[in-house]
Amino acid sequence: MTTAGPTRDHGDPGDAPTVPPPLTEPANTVRPSAAEEARTIAASTNSGTLATLTADGDPWASFVTYGLLGGAPVLCVSNLAEHGRNLAGDPRASIAIVAPATETDPLANARITLAGRVEAPTGAERDAAREAHLAAVSAAKYYIDYSDFSLWVLRVSRVRWVGGYGRMDSASGQDYSAAEADPVTPRSAGAIAHLNADHAESLAAMARTLGGYPDTTAATCTGADRYGLDLRLDTERGLAYTRVGYASPINSIDELRSATVELARRARDGVK
């Protein structure tokens, strides 16, 4: 009789392929915090899956739209809907939001869960919440003022961000509220495509000199934000990933070209 071995978890990949580590110290791997990543994802779309609790305490998930008021999701829900009744009975709720897909594998794409309690806004905040929802969901103009619809603001107390396989972190509601959405990521698709099409060798040089992988044979840019570039690498040891940061953070997509030109110059000159 044989005894079953221990259950494998994230800490024991078993026979899964390993990613080769860097051979030299990367120059600058700074990246957005989990709170910043979450704010960026929340601002990237206007829909998510709302989780509420029924009167019996059972979980209930439903598709909803939302706007953002200082990062807080603003919901406009029917009082006749199950989730509307649930919120009125128990303010505890969370919303799962998936960023627009960049990978064919759904689990490789970024997503967040924002958890907390909903409150019905009043006074000036209600006016601001109404405008925030309408700005994100134009179709809501047809029903937002109906008496059987209610506005709710989710006061976020806990955040979980997942950036894909092996990239995840948590943040407090306070950190989430204080963070800002990235000004580069939402408009970076064209720039990333240009880098990959016309500057592939420069990306490989960045990986070799700045990214810690001198054995890089090819590199593809998979993301850009205010702090730097994410690169997927082909190396002599297999597939790898690295991060190359700009000399200093940038504040708009218009600064991305000069920041990447500076990275290419440093890589060419061998300057970390």
N, C-alpha and C positions, 0 to 999 in steps of 0.2 A: 504494500500500500504506500503510495507516494503522498507527500504533504504539499499542498498548494503553496506557492511562493508568495511573497508579500505583494499587496496590491500596488501597482505603479501609479504615480501621480506626476504632477508637473516637475517634481524634483528628480524623477528617474525616467528619462526618455527611452530607456531600453535600447532597442535597435534603431531608433530614429537617427537620421543623419545629423552630424554635428556641424556647427558653423565654425570655420577656422578663426581663431582670435587674431587681433592685430599683431604685427611683428615689431612695430615701433609705436611710441606713444602718440596718439592723435593730437593734433595741435589745439583744437578747440571744438569740443563736443556739446557746447551749450545748446539747449533746445527749450521750447516752451514748457512751462510747468503744466501739471495736470489740470489746474484751474484754468489756465489760458487755453489749453487744448479743448477743454469742455466748453468754454465760452465760444470758441471758434466753431465747434460742431453745432452748438445750439443755434448759432446765427446762420448756419449754412443751409437750413431748411425751415419748414414751417409745419411739420407733421411728426407725430411720434405715437408710441403706444402708452396709453395711460393705465396705470394699475391703481385700482381702488378696492375698498372692502365693502362687501355687502352687509346687510343687517345681521346676517348669521356669521359674519367674520370670514367669509370665503373670499379669496382673491378674484378680482374681475378685471380683465384686460380689454381695452377697446382702443380703436384707432381714433385719434383726435388731431385737430389743427391747433396752432398756438401762435401768439406773438411774443415779443420779449419786452419787458419793462425792467431796464437795468440788469438784464440777464435772467430775471425771473419769468418763467413761462406764464402767459396770460391765456386762460382757457375761456371759451364761450360755449357752454353746453346746455342742452335742453334739460329742463327739470323733469321731463317725461322719460328721458333716457335712463337706463340702468346706472350708468356712471354718474349722471347728474344727481339721481337720488342718493347714490352712495356718498358723494361728496357732501351733500347736505346732512347726512347722518354721521359721517366720520371724516374728519378733515385730513387724515393721513393718506398720502398718495405719493406715487413716483411716476416718472415718465422716462421711457427709453427712447432715445433719439439716435438714428443711424445717419452718418454723414453720407453725402452723395458718393456712390460707388466709384472706386478707382481700380479695384481688383476684381477678377472674375470669381474668386472664392469669397463668399459672403463673410466668412469669419476672419478674413484678412483685412477687412475694411474697419474704419474707426467708428466707435459708438460710445454713448454715455448713458448713464442712469442718474437722474436728478431726483432726490427724495426729500420729502419734507411734509409740510402741512399747507393746505389751501386756506385762503381767507378771501372773503368778499370785499373788494376795495370800496372805499367810500369817498365822497367829496372830490377833491382835486385829483386824488390818486385814481379814482374810478374813471374820471375823464381821460387821464393819461393812459390807463390800462385799455380803455375802449379804443383809443387812437392807435395804441401799439398793436392791438389785435387786428384792427382794420388795415393797418399798414402792411401786415404780413399775410392776411387772408382777405383779399378784396371781396370775395363772395359773401363774407359775413355781413356786408351792408344790407343784405336782404332779410336778415333775421336777428341781428345783434340787439335790436331795441324791442323785440317782442317780449311780452310779459312772461312767457314760459321759457325764456332763456336767461341764464345767469352768467356773470363774469366771475372768474376765480383767479387769484394770483397764487402760484405755488411758491411759498417761502422755502427756498432750498436750504437744507441743513446738512446734507451729505451728498457727495459727488463720487461717482466711479467712472473713470475713463479707461477705455480699452482702445489702443491704437493699432490693433492687429495681433498677430501671434507674438507672444513674448514681450509686448509693450503694454503696460497697464499700471495704474496708480489711482490713489484716492485723494480727495481734497475736501476741506471743510466748506460749509456753506458760506462762511465769512470770506475765505480766500477766493471762492468762486465769484462772489459779489464784487470783490475788489479788483478782479482780473479784467482784462480787456480781450475782445476777440482779435485774432491776428489780422493785421491789415494786408498781408501779402498772400496768404494761402488761398483765399476765395478767388483770387484773380490770377493765379499762377499757372494755370494749365497751359496757356499759350507759350509762356516763357519756358516751361519745362520741356514742352515739345520741341521748341527751338534749340534748347541746349542739347537735347538728345540727338536731334537731326544734324546739327551743324557744328557742335563742339564736343563730340564724343571723346576725342583725344585729350582735350583740356580737362574733362571730367575724370578720365583715367589718371591724368597727371596729378589732379587734386587728391585722388584716393591714394596714390603712391607716396606723395610728399607730405600731405596734410592729414590724410585719413588713417594712417597707420598700416597701410597695406602696400608695401613696395613691390609685391609680386602680382599686383593687379594687371590683368590683360585687357579688361574692358570694364566700363562703368556706365550705369544708367541712372539718371536723376529720377527719383520717385516722389520727391516732395520738396517744397520750398516754403519757408516762413520768414519772419522778421529776423531770425537769428542765424539761419544757415540753410544748407541743402542736405537732404537725405539721399544716399547713393546705394544702389545695389551693384555688387561687384562680381565679376568673374575673376578668380585668382588661380594661381597654379595649384592651390590647395582646395579649390572648390568655391561654391557660392558663399558670399559674405555680404555684410552690410556695414556701412560706416556713416559718419556724420562729419561735415566740414562747416565750421562756423565762419561768418564774415568777420572782418576786423572790428566792426561794431554793429549793433542792431540797426535795422532800417525801419522806416515808418510808413512806407508806401510802396506799391508795386513799381512806381516810377524809379525807385532807387535800386531795384533788383539788378538791372544791367550793370551799373557801375560796381556794385558789390561783387558780382560774379566775375567781372573783368579783373578786379583786384585779387580774387582768389586764384584765377588763372595765372596772373603775373607772379604771385608768390609761389605757386606750384612750379612754374617754369624756371624761376630763379632759385628754387630750393630754399625759400625763406619761410620758416614756420611762424 
